[in-house]
Amino acid sequence: MTPGYSSAVKTITISQLAEWCDGKLLQGRPADVCASVSTDSRTLGEGSVFVALKGERFDGHDFIKTAAERRAGVLVASQLTAETVRFPGAIVHVRDTLVALQMLAWRYRQFRKDVFVVGVTGSSGKTSTKDLLAAVLSRRHQVNATKGNLNNHIGLPLTVLATDLTDTCGVWEMGMNHPGEIEVLAEIAAPDAAVITNIGVAHIEHMESREAIALEKGMLIESIRPDGVVVLPAADDFASSLRARSQAPVLTVGINAGEVRAENLRQGGPGMLFDLVSDHGRVSVELPLIGEHMVVNALLASAIALHQGISGEEIAAGLSGVQIAGGRLQRKTTGGLTLIDDTYNANPDSMRAALATLSTLECRGRRIALLGRMAELGEHAESAHRDIGRAAAAAGLSLVLTVGDEAALIAEAAASAGTESLSFGDHEEAAAWLKSEASRDDLILLKGSRSAAMEKIIEALR
């Protein structure tokens, strides 16, 4: 089965699909309506459109028979093989299936220009900010928000195509790790508003410098029309240069800084308490998430909502009930131990934010960081891991633990800075140590890049 994604489109006919894909309808009933669009043979249902993408390690044309067995209604293909011509449903022939998918999404977005779209990018915090945006904008809108990691050159088009006729707002993530990608995604999405969470060093392996990352992320800002809005974190090093690239009004947010700001910030119960302050007034917010960086993410969302005419009270209600995707600074008790699960991903900026959060949380025992490697750092990998070790020591943690050879550099640097540290070869060894040595009064942060799979430790503790 070919890797891919799926999305729902129930508003266009097969003839429209062929036209929008710049394809040729070889067979099928032109007036039939498309049920959904998928690039994954495993997600096909009756009447679905199967776009046979071809990648370096897979070819969707190899799964046309599977698509037919799952009663897909339309095949979009670039190769007219014997299996293709035996497909019983409609067939749209195109020169390149990826280009066809992207063209389809672009034209569908033009068809749905009535939808208010927020594009979200940044080196870290995109998904949490997307979830926060959806929470506050849903007070007035029916929101189509990015699901999972559908934020790349395949996922973003499918997210666009998932816009139903009843949706009035889209909150769409835009990820990148190579130059030129954000400009393409912004053209497809045609956003009305842009949110940049930060400019960090994620994906620096392919981008060489933070300046290059800022240049790429800023392409989203340049896509916003003068009647739109751009929201930036006031404390970001690149806020001024990013602002200069905007033809739309710019709002900045921050802790005691910016046009939309958090004042009187403090911990409270399971999250953070603060006053949301802007030209629209002051309102108390109870955010069920931990960490100052999560508060900044909430402010980014709040600024968009205020610009959309949503009241501070409605925003506070939306933030109080937000539920973010798993593995992002979530407190949980597993195997009798108190964990801060931040295992979804990691880069140097999000590592520092998580360590700072751990250092401020109430704890009757030890504050322990259990960390895995950070990926996509290229020639900066060794220095970045050592920097995190020094940051962990500076945060005053009781103990730094690591898993794997590359992450061992973190423990080595932390130990050199005077913090007790241990390195483990694998997840099982780390979990066994926690079971025997950690106490229920300890507070344990788990974090690493996706490739580090730190969630395996939580599974082992269960």
N, C-alpha and C positions, 0 to 999 in steps of 0.2 A: 504494500500500500504506500502510496506516495505521501511524503510529508506535506502539510499545508494547513489551511484554515478554511472556515466557512462563514457565510453571512447570509442574512435574509433580505431578499428583494422581491416584492410582490406587486410592483407598480409599473413594470415595463414589459412590453411584448417582445417576442422573439425577433421580430423584424427590427424593432428599435435596438435591441441588444446587438444584432449583426451590424447595424448602421453605426452605433456608437463604438463598436470594436474595430471599425474599419475592416470588417470581414465580409465574407460572401456566404449567404444562406444556401447550402447545397441541398438540403431536404428538411421537411418539417412544415408545420402550419404557422405562418407568419403572425397570425393574430393571437396565438396562445400566449398566456401571461407566465412569466418566469416565477418560480416558487422560491428559489434561493440561488445563491452563487457559492460554489465551493472549489477549493483547490486540493481537497483531501478526500480521497475515495472512501475513507472510513466514515465521513460525516454526511454522505449523500442520502437524500430521501427521494421519494417519488416526485418527479417533476423538477428536480434540482438541475441547475446548470453546472456542469463539470468543466472547469478550465484546466486543461492538461499542461501544467507548467513543466518546464524542463530545466533542471539544475545541474550542478557539477556531479552530484552523487545520486540523482534520481531522474526519472522521466515519466511524467504523468501519462504519456501515451501507452506505457506498459500496463496501465490499469483501466483502460477503456472497457475491457470485458467486465471488470468489477463494477464499473459505473453502470453498465447495462443491466447487470444482475441486480443492482440496487435501484433500478427503475428510474435512473436519472433521465430527465426529459430533454436536455440540451447538452451537446458536446461542443466545446470550443477547442479546436485543435489546429496545429500547424503542420502536422504530418498526415498525409492521406495514405495510411497503411491499409492492409487488408482488414485488420481489426477495426480501424476507423470506419470504413465503408459499411461494415456489418452492424454498426451501432443503430439500434432501431428507432431512436428519437431524432430530434432535429440536430443538424450538424452545421456549425458555423466555422468556416475555414479562414484562418488569419495567418499573417506572416510570422508573428511572434506572439506567443500566448501571454507573456508577462506584459508586454506593451499593450496588448489588447485589454488585459485586466485593468491596467492603469488608465487607459483611455476611457474605458467603461465607467470607472469611478469618477474621473474628472467630469465627464458629461453628465453623470447622475447628480453630481454636486451642483452643476450649473442648472439642472432641472429642479433642484431643491435649494435654490438661493434664499428661500424664506426661512431656512433654519439658521439660527445664530450659532456660529461655531467658534470655539476657543481652542487654539492650538497650544499645546504644552510641550516644552522641551527644557533641557537642562542636563547637567552632568550627574545629578542625583536628585531623588525626591519627586520624579515625574509621576510615578504611579500614585503615591500618597496624595500629591497635589491634585491629580485627576479625580481621585475618590472624594476629596474635600470639595472640589468644584461641583461635582455631581450632587453632593449632599446639599449644598446651599442653592444651586441653581434649580434643583428639583422642587424648591418651594413655589416656583412660578412656572416651571417648564416641565415638559416630558423630555427627558435627557437620554440621548444615545451616547454612552461613554465607552471608551476603548476597553475591551475585555482582554484579560491576560496580558500577553506581550505582543499584541497585534499593532505594533507601532513602527514597522519597517516598510520597505518598498512593496511587500506583499500584504502585510497585515493592515496598513493604513488604508489602501484601496478597499479591502473587505470591510473595514470599519465604516467607511463612507457608504458602502453599499448596504450596510445593515440599518441605515436610516429608514424608519417606517414613515408612513404618511402622517401618523399622529405625533411624531417627534417634532419638537420646536427648538431643540438645542442639541448641539454636539460638543462633547468634550473629548478631544482626540490627542493622544500622545504622539510625539514624533521623536523617534530615536535615531541615532546615527553613530557610526564609528569610522567613516571615511569621508573625505571632502566631497561636497556636491550633493549629499543625500538630503539635507534639510530643504534645499531649494526645490527639489523635485516633489517632496512630500507637501510642502506649502502650496505649490502650484496645484496639486491634486485637491487638497483640502479647501483651498481658498478661504482661510479663516477670517473672521471678523475681529478677533481679539487674540493677543499673544501673551503667554505667560512664560517667562524664563525663570526657572527655579534657582539656578546658580551657574557659574562658569568654573568648573573644577578640572581635574586631570583624568577623569574617566575616559578611556579609549585613547589616551595620549600616545600609545604605541603606534597608531596609524595617523595621528594628527600632529605629532612632533612638539607642540607647545600649547600653552593655555591661550595665547593670542590667536593661534589658528583655530582652536576650539571656539573661542568667542566670535571669530569671523564667521564660522559655519553656523553656530546657533543663531547669530544675528540675522541670518537670511530669513528666519521666520518673522522677525520684526519688520524687515523691509517689505514683506508681503502684505502688511496690514494697511488698508486704505485710510485716508485722512479722517473718515468718520468712524473709525474703529477705536481701539484702545490697546495699550501695551502696559503690562505690569511687571515690575522688576524688584528684586530685593535691594533695599537701599545700601546695605553693607557690602554688596558684591564689588570686587575690585574693578569690574568692567561696567558698572552701572552707567557711568557718565558716557563712555564710548558707545554703549548700546543705545542709550537715549538719543544720542546724536544721529543715529541711523533711522530714527522713526519719523514718519510723516504724520503719525497719529498722536493724540495726547498720551502722555506717559504718566503712570502713577507708580510711586515707589512705596514699599512696605518695610517694616522692621520693628524690632523691639525698641520702643521709645524713639523711633525715627521713621520718617516718611509721611506721606499724605494719609496712609492708612497704617495704624500702628497699634501695638500692644503695650498697654501701661499697667502698672500694678501687677506684674507677672509673678506667679507663685505656683508651687505644687499644691494639689488638692485632691485627696482621694486617689483614684486610679489615673489621674491625668493632670492637666494644667488649667489654672484659672487666670483670667486676665480681663482687662477692660479693652474692648474694641473701640478705638477712637478715630474719628475722621471728621471732615466738614459736615457730615450727616449727624453727628452727635456721639454719644458714649453709651455703650451697652455692655453688660457683664456676660462673659462667655465661660462655659464649662466645657473644655475640650477633653474627651476621654482618651487622649494620646499623650505620651510622655516625650519630653525633650523640647528645648527651645527651637530647634530646627523644624519640628512639627508645628509649632506655633507660627513660625514664619510661613510655612506652607499654607496654614489656615488663613493667614493674612492675605496671601496671594489670591486665594479663592474668594475671600471677602471683598477684596478690591474690585474684582470682576462683577460680583453680585451687586455691590453698591452702585457701580456704574450702570447696571441693568435695572436699577430702580427697586431692588429688593431691600427691604428695611433691615436695620440692624437687629431688630428682634427676631425677624424671620431667619436671618443669617445665624444668630446665636442658637436658635432651635435646630437648624440644620446641622451645625457643627456638633451640637451636644449628642446627636444620634448617629454620627458618622461611623461607618464600619470600613476600615481599609483592608486591602488585600493582605493575606497571611504572610508571616515571616518578616514583619516590619515593626520592630520595637514593641512586640506584644508580650506582656507579662503573663506567664503561665506557670502552673505547678505541675511538675512531671517527676515521677519517681520520688516524691517527697522533697524535691528541690525546687527553689524559686528561680525561674529562668526568665531572661529577657531575650525573646526570640527575634533576632534581626538577621536571620539566615538567608533571606531572599537574595541578597547581592551585596557587594562591597566595592568601594574604591577609596582612595585616601581621604577624600572629603567626608564621605558618609561614615568612615571608620572614626575619624576625629569627632564627628557629631555624636556618634553612639558612645564613645568613651567619655565624652563630656557629660552626656546624659547619665550614664552609669555613676559617675562621680558625684552627682547631685541627688540621687535617689536615696530615700530613707532605707537604712539597712542596719539590722542588729548584729550581723556577723561581718564577714569579709565581702568586699567588692572584688569579684573575680571576672576577668575578661578571658574568654576562650575563643581564639581567633584562628581563621584559616587564611589562605593566600588571597591576594588581590590580583586579578587577571588583567590582561591587555595594557600592561605598563611598559613593555619593551625594555629598552636600555635603562629606563628609570626604575625598574623593579626592585633592585637591591636597595637603592637609596630610599625609595618610598616605604619599603617594609621596615627599614631601620628607623625612619622618621616616626612611624606609627608606634614602634617600641618605645621611643623617647617620649612620645605624646602620652602613652599609657602610664609611663612612670611619672610624668608631670601632673597627670590627673589624680595622683595619690591613691591608685588602686592597691589592694592588698597583694594581688597575685595575677600574673599574666601567664596564660597557658596557650600553647599553639599546637596545631596539627599539620604535619607535612614539612618537607624540607624547606620550601620557600618561606613559609610562615615562621619557621624557626629563627629567621633573621629578626623578627619582631621580638621574640623572647630574648635573643642574645642582646639586642640593643636595650631592652628594658632592664635586663640584669646589669648591664654596664652602667645604667643610670641609677642603680640601687634598689630596684624592685625585684622581689622574689619571682622567679620565672621557671617554667618547665616546658619541655617540648615533647610531643608524642608523635609516634610514627603514623598512627591511623586513628580513625574515629572510635574503634572498639577500645583501644588502649586509653583514650581520653575519657570515654564513658565509664570504664572500669575504675579509673582514678576518682572520678566524681562520686561514684557509688560508695567508694570506701573512705574518701577523705573529705568530701564536702558536707556541710551541715545544712539543716533546714533554715538556719538563720542567715546563710550566705545568699548573696545576690549575684547571679551568674549571667553574664552577657555572652551570647553565641553569635558570631558574625564571620562572614567570609564571602568571597565571590561565588557565583553559581557553581563554578567548577570545583569549589572546595566542598560542596555538599554537606555543610555543617548541620543540616537538619537530621542527618544520620545519627548524630549523637543524641538528639531528642528521641528518636525512634529506639535507640539502644537503651536509653534510660527507662522507657516504658516497659 
